[in-house]
Amino acid sequence: MLILLGIVVPLLVPTYAHAAPALFGIPFFYWYQMLWVFGDAIILWICYRLISAEDRRRRDAARAEVGADGAGATEVTR
């Protein structure tokens, strides 16, 4: 859902299709879009961190479950 924010809001062109207020002489239309480029990068980084943490949690839980059952152990004896 967080990624949708970075996709949908920049598509709402009527909300930023004007020149004022200018920032350092750059019309609002342009600097608002550039702001979303950096904002989207931050949003994607947050999503990546959330997904990575959840993936790590699930992998650790699966390893703990396999270790507790004793199944899947591949011990080689000679």
C-alpha positions in Angstrom: 0.0 0.0 0.0 2.9 2.4 0.7 4.2 1.9 -2.8 0.8 2.9 -4.2 1.3 6.3 -2.6 4.4 7.0 -4.7 2.6 5.8 -7.9 -0.8 7.4 -7.6 -0.1 10.8 -6.1 2.3 11.9 -9.0 -0.4 10.8 -11.5 -2.8 13.4 -10.0 -1.5 16.1 -12.3 -4.2 18.7 -11.6 -2.9 19.0 -8.0 0.4 20.4 -9.2 -0.1 21.7 -12.7 0.8 25.3 -11.9 3.9 27.5 -11.8 3.5 29.1 -8.3 5.1 28.8 -5.8 8.6 28.8 -7.4 11.6 27.4 -5.5 14.9 29.1 -6.5 13.2 30.2 -9.7 12.1 26.7 -10.6 8.3 26.4 -11.2 6.3 24.3 -8.7 5.4 21.8 -11.5 9.1 20.8 -11.9 10.3 20.8 -8.3 7.3 18.9 -7.1 8.0 16.1 -9.5 11.6 16.0 -8.6 10.6 15.9 -4.9 8.6 12.8 -5.7 11.6 11.1 -7.3 13.5 11.3 -4.0 10.3 10.6 -2.0 9.7 7.4 -4.1 13.3 6.3 -3.5 12.7 6.6 0.3 9.4 4.8 0.1 11.0 2.0 -1.9 13.8 1.7 0.7 11.3 1.5 3.5 9.3 -1.2 1.7 12.5 -3.1 1.0 13.5 -3.0 4.7 10.0 -4.2 5.8 10.0 -7.1 3.3 13.6 -8.1 4.1 12.8 -8.1 7.9 9.7 -10.2 7.3 11.6 -12.6 5.0 14.3 -13.0 7.6 11.8 -13.6 10.4 10.0 -16.3 8.3 13.3 -18.0 7.4 14.4 -18.1 11.0 11.1 -19.5 12.1 11.3 -22.2 9.4 14.9 -23.1 10.5 13.8 -23.3 14.1 10.9 -25.6 13.2 13.1 -27.9 11.2 15.7 -28.0 14.0 13.1 -28.8 16.6 11.6 -31.6 14.6 14.9 -33.2 13.7 13.6 -33.6 10.2 15.8 -32.4 7.4 19.0 -33.1 9.3 21.7 -34.2 6.8 24.4 -35.4 9.0 27.0 -37.6 7.3 28.5 -40.4 9.4 31.5 -42.5 8.4 
